[in-house]
Structures are given as structure tokens and as C-alpha cells.
Amino acid sequence: MIAPAEGMGRAAPALGGRAIRSAFWTLIALRVLFWLFAPPNTDEAYYWLWGLHPALSYLDHPPLHAWIQGLVQALLGQSRLALRLPAAATTLGSLWLVACMARRLSGGAPPSLALISAVVLGSPLLLMMTSFAWQDHLLVFFVLLSASLFLEFFAEVAAGGRGATGRLIAAGAALGLAALAKYSAVFLGVGVAAVVLWDGRLRPLLRQGRLWLSALACLAILSPVAAWNAAYGLASFRFRAAVHLSHLAFLPFGAPALIGPTLLFLSPALALAMVAWLGRGTPAPGPYPSVHRRLALAVFAASSTFFLALSFFAWSLYYWNVVAYLLLLAPVASWLAARPRLLAAHLGYGVIAAAAMTVHGVVLPLSALVPGVQDDDSFEIYGWETIARAVREERRPGEVLVADDYRPASHLAWALGSSEVVVLSKRPTEFDFWSRPALCPGDSALLLIDHREPMAPGLADRFARVELDRTISVVRLGVHLKDYQLWRAEGFRG
């Protein structure tokens, strides 16, 4: 029997341990299959390239993920396993941290690690965010680590103790590492500040230098981002502002476009459990449950309010709000454990979704089976061995490899095992900040053009002469996905 969540009363008969373990091992097996056999998706290939170009920070995101990718590639070389090994490690760490929180919140026997892991990985959103070689797996791990340290410290203070200063400073440092992975870690910082102001037992900390020392530790870790932006005219912050705030207009369907995919990818059963927990009354007795509830509510409110408000004026993506859900996982896992039918629905949904995601990324995009659908974001991960072979065959000595977008450029670089690809694009990308390779006036180039953005006059006019060399069709299991073109270009005009 698994104990009910905080103040939930007597638990219903738990879902059988065998069923939970089966769901857990199925989810793990599907994720290992993906890690080992799925070609890199576009962002994975793009961020892998960042690791080959060490810098204090980067245009799109802070540098922690790129630093780790560069280190792993230097030690282990290029492979799918090396690419995703950091995500595998942080996934294990994140599951352990959620289990530790659940143990502290439990009034009796804590939920098993298998149950916690199955609940977390049973959410398609959390499965993606912890498993892909993106910044998000680091964000999730360090947000959970920082929150765990803050909660332990706050619980000690709320109980009348002094609290360990070292733990408080470590919590600030972990928050800095979370923000060094992705800027949305700021919502944990907002939540921590709100709880200190909100809770009379914690408010005296504002007069203590160690709280500000913890904040200083966070800011010190973020100093590379500040230094890089100072050198490049706040390029990263201006880029993020342009992504979120450019072309603002009232979007009557913006909020449904955010909420609908959130419910589907978070999992309807998990979303229901979170709403039920958020709407409950007082937490279980004790300082830790009360402080945890306040911090979880503050982080959820800060992040969700921001992105919901943004969705009325700019299209917002469901996974941007992942920080909002992380502190809800531990109590919600116990809530689900006391409701075996809802837990079974969540785990079944998660296994089916994980299987579909694995087939989609390893075998064939499922969207390719729907007539008329042109899902370029999914289709573009396939066929790069064929494209790289064609590039090797057609490339002449001295020709610079050029792509019209960062997406095909990143995939081509991974397939060739080389960073020597130049991007000529209207949109700013990280390629603009790399000094080499360079395309100089008079150079000849082999251009890779994605059919979604055909050879445009603006690109052709940058060369004295361009000529179509060949078209490459990407076919997977007899299904045509998309086409690319190789163009031979001479006399770059600069």
C-alpha cells in the first residue's frame, strides 16, 4: 500500500506493483532505443555544433549545455550515445530528486522510485524535456536540485532552527547552473523570492547576509552570459526579446493553442492530478510540506501567468512552461498512487505516447502516413547519410559548403562529422558568430537548399553564377518525405 498524499485521507488499493514496474521498464526501454538509434533532431545537431565552438555564451541560449557537449565529444568522440549521455545522466538524477521530495512529503511509506519514475516519464512532455540533448534536461535537473536545497533550508528555518548556510549557498549556485542552462530558470528564482516575502517564518532572512550571498553565488555563475552579451551588444537578450515580443498582436486563439497541446503532452491524467492538488486546502502538518506547497504554487503561478499572458499577443509553445510543473511532480505522484484507475490511465497513455515517439524518431515520422501533411520539422531528421554521400561526391576542391538555413546546415555538419558549413540566411543564428569557416569574396560554393525555402533571388544574387547540380529525394520505407537541392555557385560577391 502506498501512503496517500498530504492530507488526502485513506488511500484506495494501490495499482499492482507488477503493473507499475512493467510500465517503468517499458518506458526506460523505449527511451534507450531512442537514445541509441534515433538520428539527431534539428536542435540536437545544432547544439552539438555549439559544443565544437567554445564560447562564453551563445545567441539562442546560455552556454552550459554546449560546454558539456564539447567536453563529452572531446572525451568520447561523435556518436548518438555520446550526444545523449548527459541527458541520460541528468534523467536519473532528476528522478532521484523527485523521489526524495516525495519521501519528505509522505506521511507514511513513501512512493517507490519505480512509481515516481513511471509517473514522470509517463508524461510525453517530461519524457522529451529530460531525454533530448537539448538545454532542457539540465534545466530540469538543476531546478529540482536547487529547489530541493532551498526547501531543506527553509524547512529548518520554519521549524525554528538556523538552517545550514552551506546548503543555502549551494541552492543559489544550483539556481545559477539552471539559468546557465536556460533562462526560464528565473521562475524558480521568482518563486523563492515570493516565498521568503510570503512566509513570516522566512522573512527575517532578508536581513541576513547569507541570503544575499546565495543570490551572489547565482549571479557569479551567470557572469559568462553577462560578459558575452556585453561584448556583443546584448545580442542574446535582444534575440530572445525578438522571438517573444516582435510582431505583437492580439491573438484570440493564442491561449487555447498553448493550453491544448499542454494538456496533451503533459498527459490529461497528470494535468487533472496537478489541478486537483493545486486546488486543495492546507498541506499536511510540518514545516517541509507547507514550505514546499508555497514554493510549488509560487513557481507555477509565476511561470504559467507569464506564458499565458504572452500567448494572447505572441504564439507560445507548450514546453516553454516546463518549470511550472517540476515541483508538482512529487505530491502529484502520491495523489495518483491513491487513485489506481487514473494512475493506470496515465501510465497507459504514457507508454503509448512513448512508443509513438520512438517509432516517429527511429523508424518513420508518423505524420508521413497522413496524406497531405508536410511536417518538415519531423521529416528533416531523416536521409542525411544519403545527402552527405552526395555532397562528398559533388564537392570540388576549394568549394565552401553553404546552406540556406541553420537546420540543414546542422544536420549536414553532423552527417559529415565536420563543422565546416556556412549559413547564408536572413535570420540571425549562432553560425553568424563563428569566425571559421568563412566565405570570402570570389569563393566558389556548393549550396544545399531545403525545398521548404527554395533558391531565392536574394541568395542567388550573392554569387556571380549559380547552377542546379542535382536534386536529392529523401525516401524512408518507401514513403517520400522531402527533397533537397545541390547548387554549384561561383564568384561570391560578399
C-alpha angles and dihedrals in degrees: 000000000000117000117248121252123264110317093343096131125222114359123233118237107295124243109266116275091230092057092049093048091047091053091046095051092043091054091047093048092050091050093049089051089053094047093052104037111024114098112238113276117231098270093044090055092043094051091044086060090053088060089058090056107053114206139156089252142337140238100251102033144358118281110250097097092047092049091052092045091051092050094047092047090049091052102037106019127228118325139122089251092054091045093056101029093097090053090051091052095048091045090060090046093049093050090050092050092051089049090051090052091049090051091053091048096046119102092201136000106001121234113270121258088243091057093046091048093047092050092049097042090041088072109085090210095053092041090057096042094051098039111041119085091248130116090264099080089059091044091053094047098047094042089054092045094048093045091049092053094045091049094051091049095045091048091054092050093044089053090057099264130120098244125223110285092205090058091051093051091045088052090055091048091050089050088053090053090049090053089044085061099044135351094233088078083086088085091067088052090051090049093050091050091048093051093049090051093041100048115069090204090060101037094089087067087077088072093051121091093217092070089055090044087058090052089048090053089054093050093045091057089051093052094102089061091050092047093049093048091047089054094048102040097261089302096162095049092045089050093051090047090051091050094051105027109030118106093014114191135153109273111195091189096040095098095048088047088057099039098044098057089040091060092046097046098037088049121253093243093049091046090051090050091050093050090049092050093045090051095051124107128238120353125238117289118278136067097265097058093046095048091044092052092050093049093045091050093046095050092044092049095045096049098037094046092051096050094040090053090046091052091066090063107023132026108264125197122229096233094057088079097056094117089065093067103043099087091045094062099080099051093037091054089058090045090055092045089062090054107056097181094053090043090051090050091051094048093045091049090048095050092049092047092047091050091050091048091051093050089045093053102034108030114018136331105261089215088066088070092062110086115241096013115131103191099174094171089062099033095053095069092071133074101030095128088061093045093048090050091052091049091052090050096047103036114105125208111279096017116133117224109236132180129189095226139027091243101065089034091058094047092047092050091052093047091049093041088230137106093212098114124116124207122213104189140140092229119077115249138166088265087074090066098052114095094204140089095031132191109219130193110280095023123137119227143191106224123208109203124191112219091229087069106030123201103297126204090241090060096039091050090061088072131057091229136009128184131180109246104180145329120236118205119203111215123176121190089340093309117119109227108173147316136246130193132215114211126188111222129187134189106025107215095205 
